[in-house]
Amino acid sequence: MNDFAYLSENDIYLDSACQSLRPQPVIDALNNYYTKHNSCGERVKYQWGRETDEKVEATRAKLLKYLKLSPRKYFVSFTLNTTYGLNLLLSQINIAAAGIKTIVTSDIEHNSPFLSTISCAKRNNLPRKVITRNADGSLPLADIPKNALVVVNCASNIDGRLLINIKDVVKAVHKSGGYIIIDAAQAMAHSSDILHKTEADAICFSAHKMYAPSLGGIIIRRDFAKLIDVNFIGGGMVDDVDKETFLLSKDNPEHAYTQFESGLQAWGEIIALGAAIDWLNSRTKADKENLEHCEKKLFDFLKGQKHLHLINKTPASTMSFYVDKKEVGFDSHTLGAALADEGIMARTGYFCVHYYLDHVKHYPPLIRFSLGYHTRESDIDKVIDILKKI
Ligand SMILES: Cc1ncc(COP(=O)(O)O)c(C=O)c1O
């Protein structure tokens, strides 16, 4: 069955790195919540609420299983998105208790870790180090200072480059007395393997980039969570309140996840994320091969064009390139608009990676094609055809 049957032949959606298209079972799960058991989680005793509770709990368990992490060591909290999760952690971490001396990030980061590490360093009056990643995506271990709080992506939103030495990085950071938070926004859909059994201190992600509704999550080590103060407070995380004091449910290990969940949560979206994980787990060899085939076909074409300056060294579901106005007489924004006129939905600009793309590389604005399991070979053929004509 085609789970993207709602997509017309003329709609060529190549913006999955921003938000994936949602497959029908995910849309059905969300609709099912709204039409069959619309209810508040973790508070109500009636049957609808019990069904919501069961499914929300199942999503937390599915996420840990998806990354092969133990519920004894980790818990899952829901947030708005990756940016929000990173900011919650970086704005509330108890730097003194953690013994952190330097804030570290890398050069190829999205603005969300890049900016939140700038503000964390400033607020705590700490030095901040931006490490240059190797061309293969790895982080040079020798560059990691002692007692650092490292915040880096494990998959880039420019070209899908992976933090291929992630396991060594995590070990090195821990060995030198530091902590590591992974921005997994681009990894969860197509590169989640890299996170399997990777014992980072926290992993932030966006469900909307993994075929689920708009939602975010923090997967956090229980011991690291104790170093995060709770200043963003209220609603569902509270067990008891007296005139001047309160008791938080996070103090009960079974409800530790409430630490970052102030107020009513997006229950339907959380449940539909569970459906998205089931759906991702059920992708067949043929589905994966089709995606890889489309990636390779597009990569081979882009690589072979004199005037298309491709950033990717290898095919990936996310590929970026630029055209030079001096060479062809128009820029990537104009090219993006011309593609849009043909039904091709791609991104133009700097994709929130201003520091690296604009200030380090001095590239002109770029175009990004990001593919997904909905991508058909005919989409790629049309893109190639139109680009050739242009
Ligand atoms: C690598 C990376 N990190 C963080 C983000 C921020 O995600 P969100 O806008 O969902 O918070 C993105 C979004 O594109 C991203 O690609």
The ligand as an ORCA input file, in Angstrom:
! r2SCAN-3c Opt
* xyz 0 1
  C      20.851     19.323     12.444
  C      19.677     20.121     12.936
  N      19.649     20.498     14.218
  C      18.620     21.192     14.734
  C      17.549     21.555     13.955
  C      16.430     22.317     14.559
  O      15.259     21.579     14.482
  P      13.881     22.206     14.973
  O      13.649     23.419     14.125
  O      12.904     21.128     14.749
  O      14.074     22.581     16.390
  C      17.537     21.207     12.600
  C      16.437     21.631     11.715
  O      16.499     21.592     10.536
  C      18.623     20.453     12.090
  O      18.639     20.066     10.817
*
